[in-house]
Amino acid sequence: MADILEYDAADAEARFDELLDQIERGRMVSITRDGKAIARLVPETEVRRAEVAEAIERLKALREELGKAPLDEVLASIHEGHKY
């Protein structure tokens, strides 16, 4: 998402939790006062990238440990818990 969300300072203060949610999702937020940009809030991309890379490595290790599931188990699990 390349676009930057823009909020007036008073609006940003009132909607701070919403701004944090947007930033957490990777959006950048510009805060303005009297029409001039005074601050930019950006996500912690390096931290997030490290967390994602670590999660991928853990998933790879788990896959190695567990191996592949037999096809019949995969197909049976698709409808597990369904009520017809």
C-alpha positions in Angstrom: 0.0 0.0 0.0 1.8 3.0 -1.2 -0.8 5.7 -0.4 -0.5 7.6 2.8 -3.5 8.3 5.1 -3.8 11.9 6.1 -5.4 13.1 9.3 -5.7 16.5 10.9 -4.0 16.6 14.3 -7.3 16.9 16.3 -8.9 14.1 14.2 -5.7 11.9 14.7 -5.9 12.4 18.4 -9.6 11.4 18.5 -9.0 8.3 16.3 -5.6 7.2 17.6 -6.5 3.6 18.1 -7.8 3.4 14.5 -4.5 5.0 13.3 -2.5 2.4 15.2 -4.5 -0.4 13.6 -3.9 1.0 10.1 -0.1 1.4 10.9 0.0 -2.2 12.2 -1.5 -3.3 8.8 1.4 -1.6 7.0 -0.2 1.8 6.2 1.6 5.1 6.7 -0.2 8.0 8.3 0.5 11.7 7.9 -0.7 14.1 10.6 -1.3 17.7 9.5 -2.0 21.0 11.3 -3.4 23.9 9.4 -2.9 21.9 6.2 0.8 21.4 6.7 2.3 17.9 7.4 3.8 17.9 10.9 4.4 14.2 11.5 4.4 10.8 9.7 3.7 7.5 11.5 5.2 4.5 9.8 5.1 0.8 10.6 8.1 -1.0 12.1 8.9 -2.8 8.9 12.2 -4.2 9.9 10.7 -5.7 13.1 7.7 -7.0 11.2 10.0 -8.5 8.5 12.0 -10.3 11.1 8.8 -11.6 12.8 7.5 -12.9 9.4 10.9 -14.5 8.5 11.0 -16.2 11.9 7.4 -17.5 11.5 8.3 -18.9 8.1 11.3 -20.7 9.4 9.3 -22.2 12.3 6.7 -23.4 9.7 9.4 -25.0 7.6 10.8 -26.8 10.6 7.4 -28.0 11.6 6.8 -29.3 8.1 10.1 -31.2 8.2 9.2 -32.6 11.6 5.7 -33.7 10.6 6.2 -34.7 7.0 3.4 -34.6 4.5 -0.1 -35.6 5.4 -1.6 -38.5 3.4 -4.1 -37.4 0.8 -7.0 -39.3 2.4 -6.4 -37.5 5.7 -6.4 -34.1 4.0 -9.6 -34.9 2.1 -11.3 -36.2 5.2 -10.4 -33.0 7.2 -12.0 -30.8 4.6 -15.5 -31.7 5.8 -14.6 -32.4 9.5 -17.1 -30.6 11.7 -19.6 -29.8 9.0 -23.2 -30.5 9.7 -25.3 -31.5 6.8 
